[in-house]
């Protein structure tokens, strides 16, 4: 792996050979949630888990409770190292759900929804983007901070065929932006980090791939389930003409 250049306040101290002509992108790594897929709304999930009608006022109280729960010390503590193991991931989420008294009986059911492919929806432009990349011979992989195997979810929606590498954080006892995850994906795909683009929605975790020598693109937050995500930008980055 080529060492990263030492930088001063304005940029690299030395200009390495070939710096003006970067390597073409040969592989793209994608995050999962918030990047290619989004789960159904919390309101829909809560109604499904409770199995009974919930008024708008009662739902607002439950969602307000979840918002408040994010600041509870026990919930905050449970999030540390959340994605390094399946057990830690389950504990983090069920602790949060159970911080709301009305959701205590369905905390496990809400967690199982995360593992259920039918609760997830690909963004409207996910399939077309993956198809276009694959058609250009770009190798594709998934690198996700997660607590379960994502392949059944991708398969349920017919998108697993595009990917040859799956890097789940819980299987590696670490989380993004640990270089070990990005490095493992690049080695499995047979590409150099400098030839690889990481696409995600978290500035520190996915954008942190740049610290491992990859290129990175961070999507803006806030896209609704099933909406157009703006993934066409990935095609422009990958297919940009050489300088």
PAZAPA-4460 file (N, C-alpha, C; in steps of 0.05 Angstrom, whole numbers, plus 32768, in hexadecimal, padded with zeros to 4 digits):
% residues 243
    n_x    n_y    n_z   ca_x   ca_y   ca_z    c_x    c_y    c_z   seq   type   mol
   8011   7FE8   8000   8000   8000   8000   8012   8019   8000     1      X     A
   800C   802C   7FEE   801B   8044   7FEC   8016   8055   8006     2      X     A
   802B   805E   8013   8027   806E   802B   801A   8089   8025     3      X     A
   8009   8092   8037   7FFC   80AB   8034   8010   80C2   8037     4      X     A
   800E   80D7   8027   8021   80ED   8029   801F   80FC   8043     5      X     A
   8036   8107   804C   8036   8118   8064   802C   8133   805B     6      X     A
   8018   813E   806A   800C   8157   8061   8012   816E   8075     7      X     A
   8016   8185   806A   8017   819D   807A   7FFC   81AA   807B     8      X     A
   7FF9   81C2   8086   7FDF   81CF   8088   7FD1   81D3   806D     9      X     A
   7FE1   81D6   8057   7FD6   81DC   803D   7FD4   81C4   802B    10      X     A
   7FE0   81AD   8033   7FE0   8196   8021   7FF9   8186   8024    11      X     A
   7FFD   8172   8012   8014   8160   8013   802E   816F   8011    12      X     A
   8042   8167   8021   805C   8173   8020   806B   816C   8007    13      X     A
   8067   8153   7FFD   8074   814A   7FE5   805E   8141   7FD1    14      X     A
   8063   8146   7FB8   8051   813D   7FA3   805B   8123   7F98    15      X     A
   804D   810D   7F9E   8057   80F3   7F94   8053   80F1   7F76    16      X     A
   8063   80DF   7F6A   8060   80DA   7F4D   8044   80D0   7F48    17      X     A
   8039   80DB   7F32   801E   80D2   7F2A   8008   80DF   7F3A    18      X     A
   800E   80F2   7F4B   7FF9   80FF   7F5C   7FE4   810E   7F4B    19      X     A
   7FED   8118   7F33   7FDA   8127   7F23   7FC9   8114   7F12    20      X     A
   7FCE   80FB   7F12   7FBE   80E8   7F02   7FB7   80D1   7F15    21      X     A
   7FA2   80D4   7F25   7F9B   80BF   7F38   7F92   80A5   7F2A    22      X     A
   7F95   808F   7F38   7F8D   8075   7F2D   7F70   8075   7F27    23      X     A
   7F67   8068   7F12   7F4A   8066   7F0D   7F3D   8055   7F23    24      X     A
   7F24   805A   7F28   7F15   804B   7F3C   7F0E   8030   7F30    25      X     A
   7F17   801B   7F3D   7F11   7FFF   7F34   7EFD   7FF1   7F46    26      X     A
   7EF8   7FFD   7F5E   7EE5   7FF0   7F70   7ED7   8005   7F81    27      X     A
   7EBE   7FFE   7F88   7EAE   8010   7F9A   7EA4   7FFF   7FB1    28      X     A
   7EA8   8009   7FC9   7E9E   7FFD   7FE1   7E86   800D   7FEB    29      X     A
   7E70   8000   7FF2   7E58   800E   7FFB   7E52   8007   8018    30      X     A
   7E4A   801B   8027   7E3D   8017   8040   7E21   800D   803B    31      X     A
   7E13   8004   8050   7DF8   7FF8   804D   7DE2   800C   8054    32      X     A
   7DDC   800F   806E   7DC6   801F   8077   7DCC   803D   8072    33      X     A
   7DB9   804A   8065   7DBC   8067   805F   7DCB   806C   8046    34      X     A
   7DD5   8057   8039   7DE4   805A   8020   7DD7   804C   8009    35      X     A
   7DD3   8032   800B   7DC4   8022   7FF7   7DA8   801B   8000    36      X     A
   7DA4   8018   801A   7D8A   8010   8026   7D83   8023   803C    37      X     A
   7D69   8024   8042   7D5F   8030   805A   7D48   801F   8065    38      X     A
   7D46   801D   807F   7D31   800D   808B   7D17   801D   808C    39      X     A
   7D01   800F   8090   7CE7   801D   8092   7CE7   8030   80A9    40      X     A
   7CD5   8043   80A9   7CD4   8058   80BE   7CD0   804B   80D9    41      X     A
   7CDA   805A   80EE   7CD6   8050   8109   7CB8   804D   8110    42      X     A
   7CA8   805F   8106   7C8B   805D   810C   7C80   8043   8101    43      X     A
   7C86   803D   80E8   7C7C   8024   80DB   7C87   800C   80EA    44      X     A
   7CA0   800C   80F2   7CAC   7FF5   80FF   7C9F   7FF1   811B    45      X     A
   7C9A   8007   8129   7C8E   8005   8144   7C72   7FF9   8142    46      X     A
   7C63   8003   812F   7C47   7FF9   812B   7C48   7FDB   8124    47      X     A
   7C5B   7FD3   8113   7C5D   7FB7   810C   7C65   7FA6   8124    48      X     A
   7C77   7FB0   8135   7C80   7FA1   814C   7C6A   7F9F   8161    49      X     A
   7C5B   7FB4   8166   7C46   7FB4   817A   7C2E   7FA4   8171    50      X     A
   7C2A   7FA3   8157   7C14   7F93   814C   7BF8   7F9E   8153    51      X     A
   7BF7   7FB7   815A   7BDC   7FC3   8160   7BDD   7FE0   8158    52      X     A
   7BC5   7FEC   8154   7BC5   8008   814C   7BD2   801B   8160    53      X     A
   7BE0   802F   8156   7BED   8043   8167   7BE5   805E   815C    54      X     A
   7BD9   806E   816E   7BD1   8089   8165   7BE9   809A   815F    55      X     A
   7BE4   80B0   8150   7BF9   80C2   8149   7C05   80CE   8162    56      X     A
   7BF5   80D5   8176   7BFF   80E1   818E   7C10   80CD   819E    57      X     A
   7C07   80B4   819F   7C17   80A0   81AD   7C31   809A   819F    58      X     A
   7C30   809A   8184   7C49   8095   8175   7C5C   80AC   8179    59      X     A
   7C52   80C4   817A   7C64   80DB   817F   7C71   80D9   819A    60      X     A
   7C63   80CF   81AE   7C6F   80CB   81C9   7C85   80B6   81C8    61      X     A
   7C80   80A0   81B9   7C94   808B   81B7   7CAD   8095   81A8    62      X     A
   7CA9   80A4   8193   7CC1   80AE   8184   7CD0   80C3   8194    63      X     A
   7CC1   80D3   81A4   7CCE   80E6   81B5   7CDE   80D8   81CB    64      X     A
   7CD3   80C1   81D4   7CE2   80B1   81E8   7CFC   80A6   81DC    65      X     A
   7CFB   809D   81C3   7D13   8093   81B6   7D28   80A9   81B3    66      X     A
   7D1F   80C1   81AB   7D31   80D7   81A9   7D3F   80DD   81C4    67      X     A
   7D2F   80DD   81D9   7D3A   80E2   81F4   7D4D   80CC   81FC    68      X     A
   7D46   80B3   81F4   7D56   809C   81FC   7D72   809D   81F2    69      X     A
   7D76   80AA   81DC   7D91   80AC   81D0   7DA5   80BA   81E3    70      X     A
   7D9B   80CA   81F6   7DAC   80D8   8208   7DAF   80CA   8223    71      X     A
   7DA0   80B4   8228   7DA2   80A6   8241   7DBD   8099   8244    72      X     A
   7DC9   809B   825C   7DE4   8090   825F   7DE7   8072   8258    73      X     A
   7DD3   8062   825F   7DD4   8046   8259   7DD3   8041   823B    74      X     A
   7DC4   8051   822D   7DC2   804E   820F   7DDC   8058   8203    75      X     A
   7DE6   806E   820C   7E00   8078   8201   7E16   8064   8205    76      X     A
   7E17   8058   821D   7E2C   8044   8223   7E29   802C   8211    77      X     A
   7E10   8024   820B   7E0C   800C   81FB   7E15   8010   81DE    78      X     A
   7E16   8029   81D5   7E1E   802E   81B9   7E3C   802B   81B5    79      X     A
   7E4C   802C   81CA   7E69   802A   81C6   7E70   800E   81BD    80      X     A
   7E7F   800C   81A7   7E86   7FF2   819D   7E6E   7FE2   8192    81      X     A
   7E59   7FF1   818B   7E40   7FE4   8183   7E43   7FD0   816C    82      X     A
   7E55   7FD6   8159   7E56   7FC6   8141   7E6D   7FB1   8140    83      X     A
   7E7A   7FAD   8157   7E91   7F9A   8156   7E88   7F7D   815A    84      X     A
   7E6F   7F78   8162   7E66   7F5D   8165   7E47   7F5C   8162    85      X     A
   7E3C   7F45   815B   7E1F   7F42   8159   7E12   7F48   8174    86      X     A
   7E1E   7F3E   8189   7E12   7F42   81A4   7E12   7F5F   81AC    87      X     A
   7E28   7F6D   81A7   7E29   7F8A   81AD   7E15   7F9A   819D    88      X     A
   7E12   7F92   8184   7DFF   7FA1   8173   7DE2   7F9D   817D    89      X     A
   7DDB   7F85   8184   7DC0   7F80   818E   7DBB   7F8F   81A9    90      X     A
   7DCF   7F8D   81BA   7DCD   7F9B   81D4   7DC9   7FB9   81D1    91      X     A
   7DD8   7FC5   81BE   7DD7   7FE2   81BA   7DBB   7FEA   81B1    92      X     A
   7DB0   7FDC   819F   7D95   7FE4   8194   7D7F   7FDD   81A8    93      X     A
   7D7F   7FC5   81B3   7D69   7FBE   81C5   7D6A   7FCF   81DE    94      X     A
   7D81   7FD8   81E7   7D83   7FEA   81FE   7D76   8005   81F8    95      X     A
   7D7B   800E   81E0   7D6E   8027   81D7   7D50   8024   81D5    96      X     A
   7D46   800F   81C7   7D2A   800C   81C4   7D1C   800A   81E0    97      X     A
   7D29   7FFB   81F2   7D1D   7FF6   820C   7D1F   800E   821E    98      X     A
   7D2C   8024   8216   7D2D   803C   8226   7D12   804A   8226    99      X     A
   7D00   8041   8214   7CE4   804C   8213   7CD2   8036   8220   100      X     A
   7CC5   803C   8236   7CB5   8028   8243   7CA1   801A   8231   101      X     A
   7C94   8028   821F   7C81   801C   820E   7C8C   8009   81F9   102      X     A
   7CA7   8009   81F6   7CB4   7FF8   81E2   7CC3   7FE1   81EE   103      X     A
   7CC4   7FE0   8209   7CD2   7FCA   8216   7CC9   7FAF   820D   104      X     A
   7CAF   7FAA   820A   7CA6   7F8F   8202   7CAE   7F87   81E6   105      X     A
   7CB4   7F9C   81D5   7CB9   7F95   81B8   7CD6   7F9D   81B1   106      X     A
   7CE7   7FA1   81C4   7D03   7FA9   81BE   7D11   7F94   81AC   107      X     A
   7D0D   7F7B   81B3   7D1A   7F65   81A3   7D0D   7F64   8188   108      X     A
   7CF3   7F68   8186   7CE5   7F67   816C   7CEF   7F7D   815A   109      X     A
   7CF3   7F95   8166   7CFD   7FAB   8156   7D19   7FA5   814C   110      X     A
   7D29   7F98   815C   7D44   7F91   8153   7D43   7F7D   813C   111      X     A
   7D31   7F69   813F   7D2F   7F55   812A   7D27   7F61   810F   112      X     A
   7D19   7F77   8110   7D12   7F84   80F7   7D2B   7F8D   80E8   113      X     A
   7D40   7F95   80F7   7D59   7F9C   80E9   7D64   7F85   80D9   114      X     A
   7D61   7F6D   80E3   7D6C   7F56   80D7   7D5A   7F4A   80C1   115      X     A
   7D42   7F56   80BE   7D2E   7F4B   80AB   7D2F   7F5A   8091   116      X     A
   7D36   7F4D   807B   7D39   7F5B   8061   7D20   7F6A   8058   117      X     A
   7D08   7F61   805F   7CF1   7F6E   8055   7CEC   7F8A   8061   118      X     A
   7CF9   7F90   8077   7CF6   7FAB   8083   7D08   7FBF   8076   119      X     A
   7D1A   7FB7   8065   7D2D   7FCA   8058   7D24   7FD0   803C   120      X     A
   7D29   7FE8   8033   7D23   7FF0   8017   7D3C   7FFB   800A   121      X     A
   7D43   7FF2   7FF2   7D59   7FFF   7FE4   7D51   801B   7FDC   122      X     A
   7D64   802D   7FDB   7D5E   8047   7FCF   7D57   8044   7FB2   123      X     A
   7D47   8057   7FA7   7D3C   8054   7F8C   7D52   8052   7F77   124      X     A
   7D69   805E   7F7C   7D7E   805E   7F68   7D94   804A   7F6E   125      X     A
   7D90   8038   7F82   7DA5   8025   7F89   7DAB   8011   7F73   126      X     A
   7D96   8004   7F6A   7D99   7FEE   7F56   7DA6   7FF9   7F3C   127      X     A
   7D9C   8010   7F32   7DA7   801B   7F19   7DC4   8022   7F1C   128      X     A
   7DCB   802D   7F33   7DE7   8035   7F38   7DF9   801C   7F39   129      X     A
   7DF1   8008   7F47   7E01   7FEF   7F49   7E03   7FE2   7F2D   130      X     A
   7DEE   7FE2   7F1E   7DEE   7FD6   7F04   7E01   7FE5   7EF1   131      X     A
   7E01   7FFF   7EF3   7E13   800F   7EE2   7E30   800B   7EE9   132      X     A
   7E36   8009   7F04   7E51   8004   7F0C   7E5B   7FE9   7F03   133      X     A
   7E4A   7FD5   7F07   7E52   7FBA   7EFF   7E56   7FB8   7EE1   134      X     A
   7E45   7FC7   7ED2   7E48   7FC7   7EB5   7E62   7FD3   7EAC   135      X     A
   7E6E   7FE4   7EBC   7E88   7FF0   7EB6   7E9F   7FE0   7EC0   136      X     A
   7E99   7FC9   7ECB   7EAE   7FB7   7ED5   7EBA   7FC0   7EF0   137      X     A
   7EAB   7FD0   7EFF   7EB3   7FD9   7F1A   7EAD   7FC3   7F2E   138      X     A
   7EC1   7FBB   7F3E   7EBD   7FA7   7F53   7EAE   7FB4   7F6A   139      X     A
   7E9B   7FA5   7F76   7E8B   7FB1   7F8B   7E8C   7FA1   7FA5   140      X     A
   7E8C   7FAF   7FBB   7E8C   7FA2   7FD5   7E7C   7FB2   7FE9   141      X     A
   7E74   7FA5   7FFF   7E66   7FB1   8015   7E78   7FB2   802D   142      X     A
   7E7A   7FC9   803A   7E88   7FCC   8053   7E75   7FDA   8066   143      X     A
   7E6B   7FCC   807A   7E56   7FD7   808B   7E5B   7FD2   80A8   144      X     A
   7E56   7FE6   80B9   7E55   7FE2   80D6   7E39   7FD7   80DC   145      X     A
   7E39   7FBD   80E3   7E1F   7FAF   80E6   7E22   7F97   80F8   146      X     A
   7E0C   7F8C   8101   7E0D   7F76   8114   7E03   7F5C   8109   147      X     A
   7DFD   7F5B   80EF   7DF3   7F42   80E3   7DFB   7F41   80C5   148      X     A
   7DF8   7F2A   80B9   7E00   7F26   809D   7DEC   7F34   808A   149      X     A
   7DF6   7F45   807A   7DE5   7F55   8068   7DDD   7F47   804E   150      X     A
   7DEA   7F31   8048   7DE5   7F24   802E   7DC8   7F1D   802A   151      X     A
   7DB9   7F12   803E   7D9D   7F0C   8039   7D8C   7F24   8032   152      X     A
   7D92   7F3B   803D   7D83   7F53   8037   7D88   7F5C   801A   153      X     A
   7DA1   7F5C   8012   7DA7   7F62   7FF6   7D9A   7F4E   7FE3   154      X     A
   7D9B   7F35   7FEA   7D90   7F20   7FD9   7D72   7F23   7FD7   155      X     A
   7D65   7F2A   7FED   7D48   7F2D   7FED   7D3F   7F42   7FD9   156      X     A
   7D50   7F56   7FD5   7D49   7F6C   7FC3   7D58   7F6A   7FA8   157      X     A
   7D65   7F53   7FA3   7D72   7F4E   7F8A   7D8B   7F5D   7F85   158      X     A
   7D98   7F66   7F99   7DB0   7F77   7F96   7DCA   7F69   7F9E   159      X     A
   7DC8   7F51   7FA8   7DE0   7F43   7FB1   7DF3   7F3B   7F9A   160      X     A
   7DE8   7F38   7F82   7DF8   7F2E   7F6C   7E0E   7F42   7F63   161      X     A
   7E0B   7F5B   7F6C   7E1F   7F6F   7F63   7E38   7F6E   7F74   162      X     A
   7E38   7F61   7F8B   7E4E   7F63   7F9E   7E5D   7F49   7FA1   163      X     A
   7E77   7F4B   7FA3   7E88   7F34   7FA7   7E96   7F34   7FC1   164      X     A
   7E94   7F49   7FD1   7EA1   7F4B   7FEB   7E8E   7F57   7FFF   165      X     A
   7E8C   7F4B   8017   7E7B   7F55   802C   7E8C   7F57   8045   166      X     A
   7E8F   7F6F   804F   7E9F   7F73   8068   7E8C   7F7E   807D   167      X     A
   7E85   7F6D   8090   7E73   7F74   80A6   7E84   7F79   80BE   168      X     A
   7E81   7F90   80CB   7E91   7F97   80E2   7E91   7F82   80F8   169      X     A
   7E79   7F77   80FD   7E77   7F64   8114   7E88   7F4B   810F   170      X     A
   7E8E   7F45   80F6   7E9F   7F2E   80F0   7EBD   7F34   80F3   171      X     A
   7EC4   7F4D   80F7   7EE0   7F55   80F9   7EE7   7F62   8113   172      X     A
   7ED4   7F62   8126   7ED8   7F6D   8141   7EE2   7F8A   8141   173      X     A
   7ED8   7F9A   812E   7EE0   7FB6   812C   7ECB   7FC5   811D   174      X     A
   7ECF   7FDF   811A   7EBC   7FF1   810D   7ECB   8004   80FA   175      X     A
   7EBD   800E   80E6   7EC8   8023   80D6   7ECD   803B   80E8   176      X     A
   7EE2   804A   80E3   7EF4   804A   80CB   7F0D   803A   80CF   177      X     A
   7F0D   8024   80DE   7F24   8013   80E1   7F2F   800B   80C6   178      X     A
   7F48   8011   80C0   7F54   8009   80A6   7F52   7FEB   80A0   179      X     A
   7F4F   7FDB   80B5   7F4E   7FBE   80B1   7F36   7FB7   809F   180      X     A
   7F1F   7FC4   80A3   7F07   7FBE   8094   7F0B   7FC5   8076   181      X     A
   7F14   7FDD   8071   7F18   7FE6   8056   7F2E   7FD6   8048   182      X     A
   7F44   7FD1   8057   7F5A   7FC1   804B   7F51   7FA5   8044   183      X     A
   7F41   7F98   8055   7F37   7F7D   8050   7F26   7F7D   8036   184      X     A
   7F15   7F91   8033   7F04   7F92   801C   7F14   7F96   8002   185      X     A
   7F28   7FA7   8003   7F39   7FAC   7FEC   7F49   7F93   7FE4   186      X     A
   7F53   7F85   7FF8   7F62   7F6C   7FF2   7F50   7F57   7FE6   187      X     A
   7F38   7F55   7FF1   7F25   7F41   7FE6   7F1D   7F47   7FC9   188      X     A
   7F1C   7F61   7FC3   7F14   7F69   7FA8   7F2D   7F6A   7F95   189      X     A
   7F45   7F68   7FA0   7F5D   7F69   7F90   7F63   7F84   7F85   190      X     A
   7F5D   7F99   7F94   7F62   7FB5   7F8B   7F71   7FC3   7FA0   191      X     A
   7F7F   7FD8   7F98   7F8E   7FE9   7FAA   7F7B   7FFD   7FB7   192      X     A
   7F80   8006   7FD0   7F6F   801A   7FDC   7F6D   8033   7FCA   193      X     A
   7F82   803B   7FBD   7F82   8053   7FAC   7F6F   8050   7F94   194      X     A
   7F68   8037   7F8E   7F56   8032   7F77   7F39   802D   7F81   195      X     A
   7F34   8033   7F9A   7F1A   802C   7FA6   7F0C   8044   7FB1   196      X     A
   7EF2   8045   7FAD   7EE1   805A   7FB8   7ECE   804E   7FCD   197      X     A
   7ECD   805B   7FE4   7EBA   8053   7FF9   7EA3   8067   7FF9   198      X     A
   7E8B   805C   7FF8   7E73   806D   7FF7   7E62   8067   8010   199      X     A
   7E5B   807C   801E   7E4A   8078   8036   7E3D   8092   803E   200      X     A
   7E31   8092   8056   7E23   80A9   805F   7E2D   80B4   807A   201      X     A
   7E43   80A9   8084   7E4E   80B2   809E   7E69   80BF   8099   202      X     A
   7E6B   80D9   809F   7E84   80E7   809A   7E9D   80DB   80A7   203      X     A
   7E9A   80D2   80C0   7EB2   80C8   80CE   7EB7   80AB   80C7   204      X     A
   7EA3   809A   80C5   7EA6   807E   80C0   7EAD   8078   80A3   205      X     A
   7E9B   8082   8091   7E9F   807D   8074   7EB4   8090   8068   206      X     A
   7EB2   80A9   8070   7EC6   80BD   8067   7EE1   80B6   8071   207      X     A
   7EE2   80A8   8088   7EFC   80A0   8094   7F0C   808C   8083   208      X     A
   7EFF   8081   806E   7F0E   8070   805C   7F25   807E   804E   209      X     A
   7F23   8099   804C   7F38   80A8   8040   7F52   80A6   8050   210      X     A
   7F50   80A1   806A   7F67   809D   807A   7F75   8083   8075   211      X     A
   7F68   8071   8067   7F74   8057   8060   7F7D   8057   8042   212      X     A
   7F7D   806E   8036   7F86   8070   801A   7F71   806D   8005   213      X     A
   7F58   8069   800D   7F42   8067   7FFA   7F38   8083   7FF3   214      X     A
   7F28   8085   7FDE   7F18   809D   7FDA   7EFD   8098   7FE8   215      X     A
   7EF0   80AE   7FEF   7ED7   80AB   7FFD   7EC3   80BF   7FF3   216      X     A
   7EAA   80B7   7FF4   7E94   80C9   7FED   7E7E   80C6   8002   217      X     A
   7E77   80DB   8010   7E63   80DA   8025   7E49   80E7   801B   218      X     A
   7E34   80D7   801C   7E19   80E1   8013   7E0D   80F2   8029   219      X     A
   7DFD   8106   8021   7DEF   8116   8035   7DDA   8106   8044   220      X     A
   7DD5   810D   805D   7DC2   80FE   806D   7DA5   8106   8066   221      X     A
   7D92   80F5   806F   7D76   80FE   806E   7D65   80F2   8059   222      X     A
   7D6F   80E0   8048   7D5E   80D4   8033   7D4A   80C1   803E   223      X     A
   7D31   80C3   8035   7D1C   80B2   803F   7D1E   8096   8033   224      X     A
   7D13   8081   8040   7D14   8066   8034   7D07   8066   8018   225      X     A
   7D15   8059   8006   7D0B   8057   7FEB   7D0F   806F   7FD9   226      X     A
   7D1A   8085   7FE4   7D1E   809D   7FD4   7D37   809B   7FC2   227      X     A
   7D3A   80AE   7FB0   7D52   80B0   7FA0   7D68   80BA   7FB2   228      X     A
   7D7F   80AC   7FB3   7D94   80B1   7FC7   7DA9   80C4   7FBC   229      X     A
   7DAA   80C8   7FA1   7DBF   80D8   7F96   7DD8   80C8   7F8F   230      X     A
   7DD4   80AD   7F8B   7DEB   809C   7F85   7DF6   80A0   7F69   231      X     A
   7DE9   80B0   7F59   7DF4   80B5   7F3E   7E0F   80C4   7F41   232      X     A
   7E13   80D1   7F58   7E2D   80DF   7F5C   7E44   80CB   7F5C   233      X     A
   7E3E   80B2   7F65   7E53   809E   7F66   7E5C   8097   7F49   234      X     A
   7E49   8096   7F37   7E50   8091   7F1B   7E61   80A7   7F10   235      X     A
   7E5B   80BF   7F17   7E6B   80D6   7F0D   7E88   80D5   7F18   236      X     A
   7E8A   80CD   7F31   7EA5   80CB   7F3D   7EB5   80B4   7F30   237      X     A
   7EA9   809D   7F2C   7EB7   8086   7F21   7EBE   808A   7F04   238      X     A
   7EAC   8097   7EF6   7EB0   8099   7ED9   7EBB   80B5   7ED1   239      X     A
   7EC5   80C4   7EE4   7ED0   80DE   7EDD   7EE8   80DB   7ECB   240      X     A
   7EEB   80EC   7EB7   7F01   80EA   7EA4   7F1C   80EF   7EB2   241      X     A
   7F31   80E3   7EA9   7F4B   80E7   7EB4   7F55   8103   7EAE   242      X     A
   7F64   8110   7EC1   7F6E   812B   7EBC   7F83   812A   7EA5   243      X     A
***
